[in-house]
Amino acid sequence: MTLPRITQFGPRLKRARLEKGWGVRRLAELTGVDFRTIYLYEDEARSPNIEAAVRLAQALDCSLDWLCGLDEPAAVQPLRCKAEIRPIGCEVDA
């Protein structure tokens, strides 16, 4: 079974990098993320951990939400276990 792509990280990472006029090696120098790994992220062969994603977003001067494709209205985003999320300590009296 193939899971649907839930982020737009790879294409948006490449787009933001190219808009800056940077090569992969330049982005790697600025973030400490190996340039080969950045290629894997852009090709969606690998996903970054949160620390790497934040460093990339900061270097590219974009939000992590945008980089991950979470800037779209909630109605457009794919549904993922939102119904199961319950705030801790914020129970509502029925």
Residue pairs with C-beta under 8 A, 6 or more apart in sequence:
4 78
5 44
6 78
6 80
7 47
7 68
7 69
7 70
8 68
8 69
9 41
9 44
9 47
9 48
9 53
9 67
9 68
9 69
10 41
10 42
10 43
10 44
11 42
11 44
12 62
12 66
12 67
12 68
12 69
13 38
13 41
13 42
13 56
13 60
13 67
14 42
16 60
16 62
16 67
17 23
17 24
17 27
17 38
17 42
17 60
20 60
24 35
24 38
24 39
24 42
25 35
27 33
27 35
27 38
27 56
27 59
27 60
28 34
28 35
28 38
30 59
31 52
31 55
31 56
31 58
31 59
32 55
33 48
33 52
33 55
33 56
37 46
37 48
37 52
38 56
40 46
41 47
41 48
41 56
48 56
53 64
53 67
53 68
54 64
56 67
57 63
57 64
57 66
57 67
60 67
63 71
65 71
70 77
